[in-house]
Amino acid sequence: MSVFPKITSLKVVPVAGYDSALLTLSGCHAPLFTRNIIIVTDDSGNEGIGEIHGGDDITKMLQSYEDIIIGRPITEYKNMLNDVRKHGWRVANDSGQGLQELDLSNLKFVVHAEAALECALLDLYGKFVNLPMCDIIGEGRQRDSVEMLGYLFYIADSNKMDLPYLKNDDDSDAWGRVRRQETLTAEGIVKQAKAAQERYGFRCFKLKGGVLKGKEEMKAVTALHEAFPDARINLDPNGAWSLDEAIALTKKYGDALTYAEDPCGPENGFSGREIMSFYKNATNKPVATNMIATDWKQIYPSLMMKSVDIILADPHFWGIEGSLRVASILNDWGLTWGSHSNNHFDVTLALYAQVSAAAPGNITPIDTHFIWQDGQQLCDDALQIRNGEIKIPDRPGLGINLNHEKLEKAHQQYLSLKNHDRDDSMAMQYIIPGWKYNHKQPTLVR
């Protein structure tokens, strides 16, 4: 008779949460974003949880894992993951284009749904051995706290849209107010950064670009540098700029920019990997990406062509152990690991902290959208960003536990939606009638 707990159930709960009218190259965030929560229980009474991107296809992938894992001991988690990769349901017609042009319809091909199961199984395993997740993954714990980025966005005026955006929901401090207000100027971005620093203590910032003309976004970077002279400042236009524009902007304003994230992408028949290599040769500016190196096939030419210095290896794109393999390789080669994010709840926040705590090397501060979702926690013991970092709690597994009443409320919000896939063009068409996505045309440059 096995002495190890066995899996007794798998449950997938699609959920939705509120968002601000955040602007990116792909358009404007809708009032509600969707995610999938997976809950795996074992016969000892423990519950393991994971979170991943929303959408019906990803929900179906997760549900297909149930028959593969039920009845198996939690110590077989690696074999279970191998089996779901081989036998779980997958979406057909993958174009292979990935995110090089930020086509969100391809996101489901980049996201590894089994990463949510991996998280839930490791949460269970950590509870079984009574250790935090960061102590049992990769090469083990590398640090006790993880520095987070202050993630800044241009924000549309939601009052101009007949959509249910949150308004006046948090008047507790400047951040609660400013995160719902229109922000389209350099002064507004600095105000946003100061408010975020006041609440969370951020020491570094990232501005999402691809919205205004490049020179306007670089003026915002310069203003951030002047306001926070000791901070690392990053701008991410998601490859919207041409190679020539990226080089010119970096030469004119580049001293304020610590590193550039996907400043340019595919053009004139060249892949994003080639274009970014040309950019680095011309500027000597450090480059980060979450678009041109999102799997093992892509990472090889990216590193061979010296296209990037920092790979943002989101565990949802690579899997937990895959992301940490990337971190180990980058550390051995003198490069840098980080992680990017999409809108998420506090389950993902805990995952980012645990994975980052196990990543070897001098990692870059970690992305999180959670400051835009703060107040919608699904766990009563959610991890907190304090003094710009998250401290790893002395609790097993992820270190958090679901509040099922809050989970059900988020699920009911999900059921109120007609469309469960991300669509940033819907809200944009309220602002610019007939707006269409163009990977080389910033959102408001029409």
N, C-alpha and C positions, 0 to 999 in steps of 0.2 A: 504493500500500500504506500502510495506516494506521501511524503511528509510535506510536500510543497503545495501551496494553495493552487486551485485550478480555476480557470475562467468559467463563470456561470452565465454571464450575460454581456451583450454589447448593445448599447442604445445610442442612436444618433439623434440629436436635437438641433434642428436648424433654428437660428436666432437672428434677431435684428436689433440694432441700436441706433441712436440718433447721432447725426454728424452735422458739422457746420458746412457752409457753402464754399468749401475749399476748392481753389482753382489749380489745375495742373495742365500739362500738355494735352491730356485726354479729355479735358472739359471741366465740369464742375461736379463735385461730389453731391450725390442725391441726399435728401433729408435723412434717409435710413440706409445703413449698410448691412450686409448679411454675413454671417459666419456659421460654421457648423461646430457644434460641441459633441464630442464622443465620450461616452461613459462606459467603462469596462469594470465589471465587478467580479470578485473571486469568492470562493466558498469560505474564506476567513472573515468575510464581511467588509473587506476593504473596497474602496472605489478609486479607480484610476481615471484621470480626465485628460483630454486634449482638446485643442481648438485649431481650426484651420479655415481657409477662405470659404465664402458662401457660394451658393449656386446649386441647382438641382443635380448637375452631373457629379459634382463632388459628393453631394449627399448620397447619391446612388453608389458611388465607389465605396464609400465608408460602410454602407449597409451590406454590401456584398461580402464583407469580411467576416460576418457573423458566423456562418457555418464552418469557416476555416479555423476559427480560434476557440470555439466553445468546447469545454471539457479538457483543455490542455493546460498543463502546469505553467505558471508564470515564468519559470526558469527557462522555458523554451521560447522566450520572446524573439530571439534572433531567427529561429526556424519559422516562427509564425510570420514574421515580416517577410522572409524569403518566399513563403507560400502565398501570401496575399499579393506579392509582386507578380508571381507566376499565374495565379488563378483568380485574383480579384477582377471585378468588372472594370473595364477601361473605356474611355471615350475613343471613338473611331475618328479617322480623317485628320490626324495631327498633321498640320502643315510643315512642322519642323522649323518654322520661322522664329518661334519663341517670342522674346520681348524686344528684339533688336529695333523694331519700329513702334514699340509700346502699343501694339494692337491688343486691347484687353480681351478680345474674343479668344486669344491664344493663351490666356492666363491659366486656364484649366489644364493645359498641356505642360506648363512649366511647374505648377504646384504638384507636389507628390502627396496625394491624399493619405497614403500610408504613414506619413510623418505624424499625423494626429493619433493614429493607433500606436505608433512607436512611443509617443509622449505618454499616452495613457498606460501602456504596459510598463514603461520605466517608472512611472508614478507608483504603480502597484509594487514593482520590484523594490523601489526605494523604501516603501512602507514596510515591506516584508523584512528587509535587512536593517531597517531603522536608520537610513542614511539619506541626506539630501541628494537629489539627482546629480548634482555636479560632482559628487564623490564617486559615482559609479559609471560615468560615461567618459568616452575619450581616454585621455591620459590622466584623468582624475582632476581634482580641484587645483586650479592655478591661482585663484584670488578669492578673497572673501567678500568683495564688493565690486560692482560693475558700473563704470561711468556711462551715463546716457546723454544723448544729444537733445538739445532743444530744437524741435522740428517746427519750422516756421512756414506759413503759407500766405499767399495772397488770398483774400476772401471777397467773394461777390456780395452784393447787396441782396440779401434774401427777401427783403421787403418788396422787391420787384418781381418776385416769383410767387405764383399761387400754389405754393408747396408747403408742407408742414414742418418747416425748419424750427428748431428750438429757438426761443427768444426769451431773454430775461429769466433764464432758469437758474442762474448762479450769480448772485450779487455779493458773494462773500469777499471777493477781492478783485483786483484789476484784471487778473487772468480770466476769471469767470465772466467778466463783462466783455473784454476785448476779443475773446475767441468767437463771439457771435457777430461782431461788427465788420462792416465793409473795410477792407484794407487793401489799397492799391498803390500806395506811395512808399518811398524809402522811409519817410518819417513814421508811417504807420507800422512798418515792419520792425523798426527799432522799438517803438512803443510795445509791440507784441512781445519782442524778445525780453524787454525789461519786466513785463508782467509775468512772463513764464519763469524768468530767473527769480523773481520775488517769491513765487509759490514753490518752485521745485529746486532752485539753487543751481541751475545749469551753468556750466563753465564753457561749453562749446555749443555752436549753433549750426543748423543746416537750413537753407532756404530752398524751397521747392520752386524752380523756375519753369520756363517753357510757357509763360503766361503773357508777359509784356515783351517789348523789344529788349534784346540782349543788353544794350547799353543802360537801359533803365534798371534792369535786374542787377547789373554790376554796380550801379550807383547805390543800390540798397546794400550790397555786400560791403562797399566802402563805408557806408554809414554805420553798419554793424561793427566793422573793424574800429571805427573811431569811437564808438560807444563802449566797445568791449575789446580794448587793445591786446589783452592777454589771451583772448579766446581763439580757438580753432574755428575758422569760418569755412563752410562748404556750400557750394551752389550746385543744384541738380536740375538742369533743364531737360532731362530725359532725351538727350540727343537731338534737341530741336535746332541747334545752331549748325550752320554749315562749318566745314573745316576752316575756311578762311575767316569767317566771323569769330569762331572760337579763338583762333590764334590772335586776331586783332584785339579782341576784348581782353584777353589775358595779358597782352603786352601793355595795354593802356591802363587797366585797373588791377592787374593780377597780384600786386604785392599784398592786397587786402585779403586775397583768397588763399587759404592754406592748401587746399587741394580742390580739384574739380571732379564732380561726379557725372559721368556720361555727358560731357559738354557737346559732343558731336556724335553722329551715328552714320548709318549706311548712306552713301551717295555716289552717283556716277558709276554704278556697277561695283563699287568697293563695299565690302562688309564693314560693320561697325568696328570690328577688330583691327582692320587695316587703317581705317580713318583715325582711330584713336592712337594707333602707333605713329602715324604721321604727325598728329597733334603733339604727342610727347616729344618727338624729335625736334619740333619747331619751337617748343616753349620750355622744355625741361620742367614742366609743372606736374606734380604728382596727380595721378588719375585714379578714381574709384569707379566701380561699376556694379550694377545689379541687372544689367541688360545684355551684355555681350559674353558673359561667362556664367551661365546659369546651370550648366551640367558638365560632366567630365569630358565630353567631346569638345565642348566650347572652350574649356579652360586650357586645353593643350595648345591650340594656336594662339590664344590670348597671351599666354606666357612666353611662347616661342617668339612672337612678334614684339614682346615687351610693350604690350598695349596698355597694361594696367599695373598699378602699385598696390591697390587695395581692392580685394574682392569681398563684396557684401554678400556673404553666403547664408542667406535666410534658411533656417532649418526646415521651413515649409517647402523650399525649392530643392533642398539637398538631402533631407532627412537629418535627424539629429547627429547620428554617427558620421554621415557623409559631410555635414557642415564642419565637424571637428577634424575630419581627415583633411579637408581643405585648409583649416587653420594650422595643422601640423606641417603640411607641405609648405605653406607660405612662410611659416616661421623658419623652417630649415633653409629656405631660399632668400631670406632677408626681406620678405614682403610682408604685407599687413592684412589681417583678417578683420572683418566687421560683419554686421548684419543689418539688412534693410527691413522695412515694415510696410504693411498696409494697415487700414483701420482694423482695430482689434480690441478684444476685451482683456480682462486681467488674467485669464488663463494663459494667453500668449505672452503677456508681460512677464509672468513667472517663468515661462519656457525660455524666453530670451535671456533672462538673468541667469538661469541655471546653465544654459549652453555657453554663454559668454564667460561664466565663471570657470568653465572647464577648457576654454580655448587657450592654447599655449601662445607665448609671444607677447609683444607689445601691441595689443589690439587697439583699434580705433574706437572712440565712443560710439555707443549703439543707438541706432534709430529706434524711435517708438512713436506711434500715432496716439498712444494712450492718453496723452494730455488733452486731446480733443474729445475723448470719451470718458474722462474722469468724472465720476459720479454715477456711472452705470455699471458698477462692479457686480459680477456674478458670484463673488466669494466675499464672505465677511472678513476673511483674513488676508485680503489681497496685499501683494507687496507694494511698498511705497517708494516713490522717488524723493529722496531727501538729500540736500547738499549736492545735487546733480548726479546722484548715484543710487543704486539699489544694493542694500546689504542682504546677503544670503541668509535666510532665517535658519535657526537650528531646529528645523522640522523636516520629517522624512519626505522623500519624493519631491514633487513640485513645491511643497511647502504651503499649499493652499487647499481649501475644501469648498465645494460648490454649496451655495444656498439655493435649494431647489425651488423655492418660491420665486426668487429673482430670476432663475433660469426659465421658469414657466411664463413669467411676464414677458421676457425677451422672446420666447417662442411665440406667444400670442401676437406680439408686434410683427414677427416674421409672417404669420398667417394672414395679416392684414394686407400684405403686399401682393400685387398681381405679378410682378416680375422679380425673380430671386437672383438674377445675375447682375453683376455690376454694369452700369450704363451711365457714364459721365456725360453723354451727349444730351440726355433728356433735360436736365436742368439748364444746360448751356443754351438750349434753344428758346428758353424763356428770355435769356439775356440778349442773344443774337439770333433772331429768327432764321431758320434754315442752316444754322451752324453745323458744320461737318468736321470731323477729325481729320487732321493732316499732320503727319509726323514731322514735317519740316516747317510748320506754320504755327507759331505760338498762339495760344488760345484766343487772346484778345487782339491779336494783330490781324485784322481782317479788312 
